[in-house]
Amino acid sequence: MFTPEEVIETYEMIFLRHLNVRAVTLGISLLSCVDRDFEAMRRKVYRKIVETAGRLAEEAESAEKKHGIPIVNKRLSVTPSALMLEPTVDGLDKTEAVKRATMFAETLDDAAESVNIDFIGGFGALVQKGWTKGESVVIDSIPAALSGTERVCSCVNIATTKAGINADAAQKMGHVIKQTAELTSEKHGIGCAKLVTFANAPEDNPFMAGAFHGVGETETTINVGISGPGVVRAVVEKAEGLDFRGLTDLIKRASFKVARVGELIGREMASRLGAKFGSVDLSLAPTPQEGDSIADIIEAMGIEYCGAPGSTAALALLTDAVKKGGAMAASSVGGLSGAFIPVSEDSGMRDAVSAKALTIEKLEAMTSVCSVGLDMIAIPGDTKPETISGIILDEMAIGVINNKPAGVRLIPVPNGRVGDTVKFGGLFGEATIMPVSTFSSAGFIKRGGQIPAPILSLTG
């Protein structure tokens, strides 16, 4: 039996604090579809996605009604496209190979549309130690692929703690990001919102744009991402006067409850679809909706604006408490797990930027203790590719040295200037264009090569 207090608390979390399951992501291995005949492979890929994911949206809606828990997004992640395309681009010139990669992205988009899916991730490559022809072709095709599709998302992993950082890939990604923005200029460079450059990318990430179905995963896997910033904020607001130890304990208790929701929905969806239940990503994922903000939690701890001194410590406390509480509630924890700070998707972050309390440099410092990295940041359209590459290298270094996932999702808004407001729409929200350093790092970027992996221990 549930007590009246528990019933009221559940009502408040869902209807007043916006608790929901942010994403149910079905991972699908496409390795069985590999074929040297490109058209045959496209047909196999389309058929497998449609047959495997055909009931995902329907079953998610049914589970939502059964449990009364909103499921915001239904998504797919698939085997990295570079692995699929490798045998089909061998022997082709660059133009024809890029054309095939773009057509493959269109196949993914068509399949996702046919099964009523929000986004499909996996159009990317893992190039932390260098690239094959297939991987290079996929990266070169990203601007055309993302500008020509609606649902396809791309993740390029260019660094790991074990391998170091592929600086050549960082240099290339600076140009890819600029080209993607230019090809989607009519929508303020929205293509870049579907593109992330990663270090230590997890293979079971349910969140876009970084999701892909890793080669170590099973045939089909359900991974779940949760969202509960409003729940945690309400707890923090009631904790005035508590010291940090007491505050941490309250956040852990709230995170436990939020993660149990993800575990419940994940197991239910896996059972319905005959897939393996993978993991719950514990990340607190904000939305543009008022009150559903990570920045609001930080400010509720006693900081005037997110970005003020103490913000990094507050985010570290929050991230650690979320992990500790959530890990006790989920049978398997995966993905990124912690706290997201995507500027355009977090109303509190936007306000802090407008107040000039939050800068890219402060965000970079905060990424050393949170789940992801520099996420959904609008920058001036005239930012040079080398500057973008330098920002990427800085963030990759944070991920590699700290042995954590770290991503970069920058949007150089075409014709955008510092202080302009751009609206991306939906969960992408809106953003004030932030300034970036005008000092050059071009000479550093041109060195290229591989930044070696760090020594983590001298004792084995």
N, C-alpha and C positions, 0 to 999 in steps of 0.2 A: 504494500500500500504506500502511496505517496502522501506526504503531509501537505496541508494547505500552503505552507511556506514554500515547499519545493515546486508546487504547481505555479504559484505566483512568480517565483524566480525564473522558471522556464518560460513563462509567458513574457516576462520582461526582457529576457535575453533575446528572444526571437523577434518580438514585435516592437520593442522599444530600443533595444541595443543593436539591432541589425545582425544578430548571429545568423550565419548561413554557411552552407558548404559552397565555397567559391568555385571549385572546379572538381568534377568527376572526369578523370582522364583515362581513357582506354588506350593502353599501349598495344600495338600490333607489330609483330615481326613480319617483315616483308621479304626476308631472305629466301623463302621458298619461291618467290616470284622472279628471282634473278634469271635473265635470259639474254644471250647475245643478240637475239632478234629484238630490237628496240620496241617495235610496235606490239609484239607478243608480250613483252614485259609490261608495257602500259596496260594492256587488257587484263593481264593477271593481277596487277596491282589494284586496278579499279574494282575488279570483281571481288578480290579478297577483302578490301576495305568495306565495300557495300555489304557483303555477306556477313562479315564479322561484327560490324558496327551498326547494322541496320536497325536494331532494337534499342540502341543506347539512349537516344532521346526519349523514346516512349517509356522505357523502364525507369529512367530518371524521374520523369514526371509522375509516374505511378508511385515510386518510392517517396517522392516529395509529398504527395497527398496522404500516403499512409502514415508518415511520421510527423507531418506538419512542419518540416524543416525545409526552407527554401534551398534549391540547388540552382545556383546562378548560371553556371556555364557547363556545357557538355562538350568535351574536347577529345581529340585524338592525338596520339604521338606515334610516330612510325620510325622504322630503321633509318639511320642517316642516309640521305639520298646519294651521297658520294659513294657509298658502298654499293648501292644499287646500279649506279651509272658506270662504274669502272669498266666493265667488259664492253659496254655499248659505245664508249667514246674512244676506245683504243684505235689508233690509226686515223682518226678524223682530224681535220685542221681545227683551229680554235673557234672559228666562226660557226662551223657546223656543230661542233661539240657543245658550245654554249646554247645554240638553238635547241638541241636535244634536251639539255638540262632544263631549259625554260618550259619546254613542252611537258617534261615530267612533272614540274611544279603545277602546271595546268591540270594534269591528270589527278594529282592529289586534291586540288581545289574542287574539281568536278565531283570527285568521290565524296568529299566532305559535305558539299552542298546537297548531294542526293540523299544523304542520311541526316540532314538537318543539324549539322554540327557547327559550333561557333568558330573554332579554330583547329587547324591541324599542324602539329609541329614535327620537325624532323628534316626539313629541307636545309641541310647543312653538312658540316664536315668536322672531323677531329684532327687537327693539324699541329698539335703541340710540339712535334719534333720534325715537322716538314710535311710536304704534301706530294701525293701522287697526281697523275694527270686528272683523274676523276675528281679529286678533291679541289684541285685548282680550278677546274671547269665549273664546278658548283659555285665556288666563291665568286668567280667572274660573272656568273649568271644571276646572282642574287638581285641586283637592281632591277633587271627586266622581269625576273620571276615575281618579286614582291609588288612591283607596280602593275603587273598584269593579272594578279589574283586578289581575291578578297580575304581568304581564310588561311592561306599558307603563312607559316612563321618559320624563321630561320635562326639557327644557333650555330656559331662557329667557335669551337673550343681551341684556343691558341696557346694554352699554358696549363701545366700541372706542376704540383710540388715535386714530383719525381722526375719530370722531364725538363723543367725550366720554362722559358718563354720563347716562343717563335717570334722574334722581332720582325722578320720579313712579313709574317702574317699580320702583325699589328700595323705595319706600314701599309699593306694592301687594304686592310679593313678601313683605314682612314679614307681612302678613295672610294671604297664600296659604299660607305655610309653617305658620303657626299653625293654620289651618283644616285643612290636610292632616294635621297631627299629631292633631288632635282627632277627625277622622273615622276614623283608624286607631289609636285609643287602646288598643284591645284587644291590639294588637301593639306597644305602646310607641312609637307614632308612626312605624311603619316606612314609611309612605307617603313621608315626607320623605327616606328613603334613595334614593328613585327620582326625586328632584327636585334640580336644580342650577341656581343662578343664575350666569351667566357674564359675563366680559368677554373679548373677543377669542376667542370660541369657534371652534375650527378645524372646517372642514367635513368632515374625514376622520378624526375621532376614533373609534377602535374601542372605547373604554371607556364604560361606563355610569356615571352617568346622562346624560352629556353628548353622547352620539353622536346625530348626525342626518346625513342625506345632503344635502349642500349643493347649491344650484342650479348650481354650477360643476362638479359631478362628472358622470361619464358615466352611462349608463343603469344599469349595475350595476358595482360595484367591491368588491374584497376588500381590507380593511385589517386588519392584524394587530397585536395587542398582546402583548408578551412579558413574562415574569416571571423574574427571576433574582437577587433579593436574597441568597439563600443562597449562590449562586456567588460574588458579590462579597464577601460577608462572610467567606467562607473565605479568599479572597485577602488581605483586609485583616488578618485574624488572623495570617497567616503573615508579615506585613510589619513586625513589631515592629523598631524601630530605624531604619527607612527614613525619610528626610526626605520632605517633601510632594511634591517633584518625582518622586521614585522611587515613592511611593505612587500618585500620579496615573497614572503609566505602567502600573502593574500593573492598576489599575481599567480603564484604557482597553483593555488586552489582553483582560481578562475580558469587558468589554462587547462587544467585537468578536465574540467567540465566541457570546455570547448572541444578538446581533442576527443572526448568520448563520442561526441556527435559525429566527428569524422570517421571514427572507427565503426560506428553503427552503420552509417551510410555506405562506407567502403565495403564492408562485409556483405551487406544487402545487395549492392550492385554486382559484386563479383559472383554471388550465388545466382542472381537473375540471368547473368550473361554467360555463365559457365567459364568465367575467367579466374585466374589466380588473384587473390587480394594481395597487392603489393605492400603499400605503406601509406601512412598519413604524413603529409607535410605539415608540420606544426606552425608554419609561418603565419603571423598575424598580417593578413593582406588588407590594406585599406581600400576604400573606394572614394570617388569624388563626393559622395553623399556627406552632408554635414554630420558630425558626431562619429564618423567611421574612420578615424584618423590616428595614425601612430604619433604624429606631432602633438595631437591633443593629449595623448597619454603622457608624453614627456613634459608638456606644459602643466598638466595636472599634478605632476610631482613637485612643482614649485619653480619652474623655469618660465620666465616671462614670454619668450618666444623660442621655439625650436631653433637651435643654432647658437644660442647664447652659451657662455661658458657653463660647463656642466652637462651639456646635451649629450656628449659622447658617453659620459659615465652613466647617465640616465638610460640611454639606449642599451648599453652593455648590461645593466641590471635587468632591464626588460627582456632582452634576448635570452639571457641565461635563465631567468625565472620561467619564461615560456617553455624553454627546452626541458627544464627539470620537471615542471608540472605536467606537460604534455606527454613526456616519455613514459610516465607512470600510467597513462590512460590508453596508450596505443600499443598493440601487440608488435608493431613494426613501424619505426620512424624512418622517414626517408626524405628525398627531395632536398630542399634548402633549409627549412626548419629554423625559425627564429623570428625576425621582424623585417618587413619590407619598408623601404623608404622611397617609393616612386613619387617624384615631385608632382607631376601633373595629375596623378591619381589620388592624391591626399590633400584634402582641402586645407588642413592645418599647415602642411608644407608650403602650399601656395601662398598662404597668408604670411608665413615667415619670410618667403622670398620677397614678397611685395614690401614688407617692412624692412628689407635689407638686413635682416638678422641672419639669414641663411645664404651661404655662398657655396660655390662648387668645391672650394678648398675645404670648407667645414664638412660638407657632405662626404668628401673623400676620407676625412678623418673618421667620420661616423661609420663608414663602410668597413673599417677594420674590426668592428665589433658586432655587425649585424649580418643578416643572411645573405644578402646579394651584393649590390654595388651601386654604382652611379646609374640610377634608373629613371627613365622617362624625364630627361632633362632637356628642355628646349634651349638651344644656343643660337647665336647670330648666324645668319645664312652665309656670311662671308668668312666664317671660320675656316682656316686653311686645313687641308687634309693632314698635314704634318702635325698640326696642333691636336687634332682629334686622335691621331696615332699616339702622340705623347701622353694624352689623358688615358688612353687605353693601356699603355705600358705601365703607367703609374698604378692603375687599378689592378692589373694583372700581378704586379709585384706584391701588392697587399694580399691578394689571394694566395699566391705561391708561398710567401714567407710565413703566413699564418695558417697554411694548410687548410684553407676554407674555400668554398665557392665564392667567386667574385665576378660580376658581370658589368658590362657597360652598354647602356641603351640611350644614346644621345640622338637628338633630333636637331640638326642644323636647319632651321626654318628658312626656306628660300625667301629672300628679300626681307627677312625678319631682322629687327634691330633690338638692342637691349632695352628692356622695359615694355616691349610690345606684349600683348596678351593674345594667345592663340588657342582656339578651341578645337580639340581633336574629336570630341564626341564620345558618348557611351562611357565605358569603364576607363578609357584613355584620358578622360577629363579635359582639363585646360591648364595652361601654364603661362607664366611670365618668363620671357626670354632672359636668361641669366648671362652675365658677362663672363668671358674666359680671358685668360692671360693673353696679351698681345705680344709677349716676348717669344722669340722663336726657339724651337727645339729641333729645327730641320737637320742640323748637322748631326745631332745625336741619332735621329731616326734613320738617317742615311747609312749609318754604320751597318745595320742589318745583322743577319746571322742569328745565333741562338744565345740568349742569356742563360747561363748554366743554372742548373738546379741548386738550391741552397743546401748546405750541410745542416741537418736537423739535430744531429747528435754526434759527439766524438767518442761515445762509449758503446756504439752499436745500436 
